[in-house]
């Protein structure tokens, strides 16, 4: 009861702030910020050099005509066309314009080479995270106060069209974090520095195209999303997550690509996907030395299955689309992302699971109603090594967008073991019969969709007894190329292993990204 009271008291300030934020008229905010926006935009536009080049193209003298004159010219152009086209001939003439646009004979080689160059895209991000909740450490402990991230990250992606309507993509990322050198690298274990200080990783890299008129193939490292939930994993089982700093970004941005082959067949309103995952990849979790690590001592190593034919994951999805409604049926044979202790307690390993699931959604006015259900068997635990367990998972959710520039989404999930044994509640399994999860997300946009403010609360257990976190964040498009984002994330302790002793891990974060 005391932990629950502490959780709600800690959230009270956020709730009051959010009520004020989402009730403030956008016009009031726009007026108060109007004097600052031109100055910010001018600095960044001078850096990009975009405005000057556009102005020179408008007028050979380097002086652009006023926006009012441009608008008059455009409207006069529409007026001239309207006087010449009869109502009966409008549709024919419009379609004729589209037909003429198919003529590519006027395209010169210089244009083609420019388009090929534009296939390269990416971003350069500078990220800062500041820990605000830690006290000074005891002798011999790692000091987690202050900056925990001073990271520069480069993301690159190359997309290229191939003959016969095939496409190829290769992407990757690399980062270096200077926070640990500034704090003193000798204070951190090597295993921690290997995961948090620097990284080079191959991202989505695949070949995609049509084998037949109604049959597509996609082979390589890719992200595959099943289900309808945005914040809770029920049937979405294919991609592990980067959980080294839990909750700081959305699930969709945490997914790690996996090497797989996917065939998609289409027939009327239905599609059938057949999936084979050749790479057994698991979530990146906090390691020993992180303030999110759930133990004071390193845990036994994890024995991961080899990448071979016998250990291949496979599954299928059948999806139908019908006038604002859709439904999917799933089945999969895959590896449990969470490793369990073996009977000798000297190592951990992953169980082989089988899942049958269904997901559906329906649009009704300003509402989207969605749901998922899955029956998964094969779970294994240390305290009952001779038996596998079966779990039924359900999720219901709703999303409402009837308020101006605002979206509110709520998802509720229940994870229930059908043949539960009370011995599973003991350490190290720490697994209850019923596990409840709730996710509430509210997003509002300002300044013609240039600023988005989001509040997310993720609660485990009916009264947050298993842990919780709340994140309030904002993302602002400074220009077409520059984005500034940041926010605050708060954590609460709970019985769930990942939430043990993390209530001091509250953080402020800020990111400046240049997109090209």
N, C-alpha and C positions, 0 to 999 in steps of 0.2 A: 504493500500500500504506500510506503514511504517513497519507493522508487517511482511509482505512478504519479504521486503528487509532485515530486521533483520534476518529472517530465513535463507535466502540464504547466507548471509555473514557469519553466524555462521557455515554453512556447508562447506565453501570454504576450510578451513584447512583440514577437513576430506577427501575431494575429492582429493586434491593434494597428501596427504599421501597415499591414496588408489591407485592412478595411479602409484606412485613409487613402492608400494608394489607388485602389480600384474604384473609389467613389469620386476622386478628383476629376473634374471635367478636363478633357484633353486640351481644350482651348486655353484654359488657364495655364497649364504647363507649357503649351506652345508659346504663349505670350512672354512668359518669364524667361524662356530660353532663347527667344528670337534674337536677342542682342549678342549672344555668345556663339550661336551656330555659324554665322557668316565668318567670324574670325577663325574658328577651328577649320572650317571648310577651306578657307583661303590658304592657310598654312599647308594643308595636305595636298591641295590642288597644285600649289607651286612645286611641291615635291614630285608629284606624278607628272607634271607638265602636260596634263590632258587638256585643260581648258584652253591654253594658249594655242595648241595645235588645231583645236576645233574652230577657234576664232579665225585663224588665218585661212582656213578652208572656206569660211562663209564669205569673207571679203578679201579680195586680193590686196587691199591696202592695209590689212591687219585690223580693221575696225569692223566689228560685228554690228549688224542692224539690230534694232531694238526688238524685244520679244513681241511687242504689240504689232510692229510691222509684219513680223513673220506670221503671226496669227491671222492678220487680215489677208495676207497673200494666200495662205492655205485655204481660208474660208471662201475667198473669191474663186479659187480653183474649183472647189466643190460646186460653187454656184454656176460656173460656166458649164460644167458637165451636166448639171441638172437641167439646164435650158436646152441641151441638145439631145438628151436621151428621153425617149417616150417611156411611159410606165410599162408598156408591153415588151419593150426591148431591153429593160434593165437587166433581167436575169441572164439573158443571152450574152449581153456585153460583158457582164461581170465574169461569167464563165470563160468567155473568150480571152479576157485578160489573164486568167490562170493558165489557159492553154498556151498563150504566147510565152509565159514565163518559163516553160519547159525547154525552150530553145537555149542550148548551152554553147552554140557555135561561137558566140562572142567572147567567151571566157578565154583569157590569155594565160600562157604558162606561168606568168608572174603571180596571178591570182591563185593558181593551184598550189604553188610552192608556199604561199603565205598561209593557205588553209592547212597544209601539212604541218607547218610550224606551230599553228594554234592548237594542234593535238596535244601539246605539252602543257600541263597545268600543274598547279601546286600552291603551297602556302609556306610562309615563314612566320613562326609564332614565337613570341617572347612571353613566357609565363612565370608568374611569381605567386608563391603560396606562403602565407605567414601564419604560424600557429599562435593562437591567442589564449589558450587555456592551460598550457603546461606550467608547472612550478619548477623551481630549480631541482635538478636531479640529485640523488644521493651519490655518495662516493662510489665510483666504479660503474655508474649507469650512464647511458647515452643522454646527452642534453638535447631534448626536442623543442626547446624554446626558440622563438623567432622564426627565421626563414627556413622552410623545409623544401623550397623549390626556387631555383633561379635558372630556368631552363630555356634553352634555344632549341627549336624543333623545326626540321625541314620535311615537308611532305611533297612528293613528286608523283605524277601520274602521266603516262603516255598512252593515248588512245589512237588507234590507227585502223582504218577501213581496209579490208582485204578483198580480193576477188571473190565472186560467187556469194556476195552478201554476208561475208564473215567479218567479224571484228576481233581485234586483239587489244588487250590492255595489260600494262605492266605498271605497278606502283610500289612505292616503298617509302620508308620514313627513317629518320635518324635524329637523335637528340643528344645533347650534352647538358648536364645539370651541374652548375658551379657551386651550388649551395653547400655541398659536402666538403669541397676543398676549402671553402671559406670558413667552415666550422671546424675543420680538422679531420682529415680522412682517417687518421689513425684511431679515431674513436669508434669507427664503424667496422663491423665484420666484413670480410671480403665478399661473402655471399650477398650481403646487402648492397654493396657498391656495384656488384655485377648487375643487379637488377634495376637500380635507381639512378646511378651516376651517368651512364651512357648506354645507348642501344642503337643498333642498325637492324632493320627488319624489312623483309619482303612483304608487301601488302597484297591487295587483290591483283592477281596475275592470271589471266585466263584467255581462252579462245572461245568465241561464241558465234553461232550461225545457224542457218536452216539446212537440215539434211534433206527434208522433203517439204512440201507445201504446208503441212500441218504438224511438222516434227522439228523441234529445235534441240540443239545440244550446247552445253556450256561445260567446259572442262578446264580445271585449274584451281588456283586458290581463290575462294569467293566467300561472300556472306549470303546466307540463305535464311530468311525469316519465315517461320511458321506461326500461326495463331493470329489473334487480334489485339492482344494486350500490348500496351506501350511500356509498362513499368513492372510487370510481374511475369515470370517465366512459367508457363504451363506446358504448352506443346512446342514451344520454341527451343529446340534441343540441339541444334546443329553447331552453333558457334560459341566457343568459350568466351569469357569476358576478361578484360583487364581490370582487376579489382585491387590493384596495389594501393590505390587511394580511394576507398569505397565512397560512392555517392556523389563524387565531385562533378561528374558529367552523366548524361542520360545513357540508358542501356544501349540505344542504337549507336552511340559513339564509343561504346566499350567493346563491341564485338570484334573478335579476332578472326580473320579469314582462315578457312580450312580447305585443303586440296580435296576436291571431289569432282565427280562426273554427274551431270544432271541432264536428263532427257525430259522434254516437255512436249506432250501431244495435245492437240486441240480438236474438239468435235462439238460444234454448236456452242451452247452455253457452258460446256464443261471442259476442264483441262485436267490432264493426268501428268504428274511429275514422278519420275523414278530417280532416286538419289543413291549414290555409292560414295562414301567418304573414305579416301585412301590414307588420310593423315590423322592419326590419333593425337589430337591437341587438346590441352586442358587449360582452365582459367589460370591467369597469372595472379597469385595471391600474395598478401604481405609476407615477407620473409623475416627471419630472425634479425632483430635490430630495428625493425619498423615499430612505430608507436601503435600500429594496428595489429601487431602480432599477438595472438591470443595466449601465449605462454611465456614464462620467464626463461625457459630453456628450449633449445632447438628440438623439434619433434622428429620422430623417426623418418627416414627418407621414404619417398613415394616411388614404388615400382610401376612404371608406366608400360602399357602394352606396346609391343613392337608394331611398326607399320608393315603389315604383310596381308596377304589375301585372307588368311584365317581371321584376322582381327579387324577386317573392314566393317565399317558401319554402313547400314543400308536402310532405306525407307521409301515410302510412297505417299503421295498426297493427291486426293481427288477433290476438285473445287468446282462449284457451280455458281454462276452469277445470274440473278433474276431481278431486274427492276428495283434497284436500291437495296437488294438483299443478297447475301452471299453465304455459302456454307462450305466447309472443308472437312474432309475425313482423312485422318492420318494413321500411319503405322510405321514403326521404326524399331530397329535393333541397334543399340548404341551403348557407349560406355558412360557410366555415371561420372559426372564431372567432379563430384566430391569423393575423395579417397577415404576409405575406412581402415581402421587398425586391424591387422591380421591377428590370429589367435595367439601368436607368440609375442605380439606387441613390439617386435623389433623393426617392423616396416609397415607401410601403408600401401594399399592397392585399390584399383577401381573395379567396381562390379559391372557385369554385363547386364543391361536392362532391356526390357521389351515394353513398348508403349503403344496403346491404341487410344486415339483421341479424336475430338471433334471441336470445331470452332465456327462461329457464325456471327454476323453483324447485320444490322438493319438501320437504314436512315429513315427518319420520320420528322419532317420539318427541320427544326433547329437541333434535333436530337440524333445521336447515334447510339444505339443499344448494341452491346456485344457480350459474348460469352464464350467460355472454353471449358472443356472437361477432358480429363485423361485418366486412364487406368494403366499404371506402370508397375511391373513386377521385376524381381531380381535384386532388391536392395539387401545388402549384407552389413552386419554390425559385429563389433568385437565381443559384446556381452552375450551374443547368441550366434556363435560361429557356424553351427550346423544347420541353420535354417535361413531361407531367403524370405523377404517380406514384400507385400503388395501394398500399393498406395493409390488412393483415389484423390485426384486434384480437381477443383472446380474454381471458376472465376466468373464473376458477373461485373459489368461495368457500363457506364453511361458517360457520354460527352455532350455538353450543351454549349451552343455558340449563339444564343439568342441575344446576349448583351452586346453592345457596341464594342467592336475590336477586342472582344474577350472570349476566351474558351475555358471552360471548367470541365475537368474529367475526374471521375472517381472510379476506382477499381477495388473490388474485395475478393479475396481468395481464401480457400480452405484446403489444407493438405491433411488428409486423414489416412492413417494406416489401418487396413482392414483386419489384420491379424496381429494387432499390437501386443507386445509383452512388456510389462512394467519394468523389466530389467534393462530395457533400452534407455531409460531415463538416467541411468548411472553413468559416471565418467568412464571412458572417454566418449561414449556415444552421445550422451546429453540430448536425446531425441524424445520429444513428447508424442502422445497419440494424435493430438490435433494441433496443427500449427496454422495460425491466422495471419494474413498479411493484408494491409490496406495501403493504397497509394492515392493521394489527392494532389492534383496538379491544376494550377490556375495560371493562365498566361494572358497578358494584355499588351496590346501594341499601341505605340504613340508616334507622333510626328510622321504620319503617312507611312507607317509600317517600318520606319527606320530604327525604332527602339522597341525591343521586346523585353518585358519584365515577367519573370516566371517564379512561382512559388511551388515547391514540391515537398510533400511530407510522406515519408515511407515508414510505416509502423508495423512492427512484428509482435504478435500477441494482442489479445483484445484490449488490454490496457497498457500496451507498450512494455510489458514485462520481459519480452524477449529482445528488446532493443528498438531503437528508432533513430532516424535522422531527418533534419529539415534543411532545405536549401533554398535560399532566395538569390536569384541571379538576374543580371541584365545584360543584354547584348545590343550594341549600337553600331550601325553602319556609318562610319565617319565619311567614307566615300565609297565608290564602287569597288575599290581595292583594299581599303583599310577597315578593319573591324575591331572594336574595343569591347571587351566583356569582363565581367567580374561578379563577385558576390560573397556570400557568407554561408557556411555550412556548420550546423550544430549536431552533435551526436549525444545519444543517451545510452547508458549501460543496459545490458540485458542478459538473459540466460543463453541466448544463441551464441555459439562460439565466436563468430566474427564481431560480436558486440561486447565481449568481455573487456572491461577496463578501458573503454575508449571515450568516456565522457569528457576527458580533458583534451581531446583531439580537435576541438573546434578550430576552424580555419577561415581566413580571408584569402580570396584568390583573385588574380587580375591577369588578363591575357590581351596582348596586342598582336593582331595577325595581319599580314600583308598577303593578299591573294593575287595570283597571276595565272 
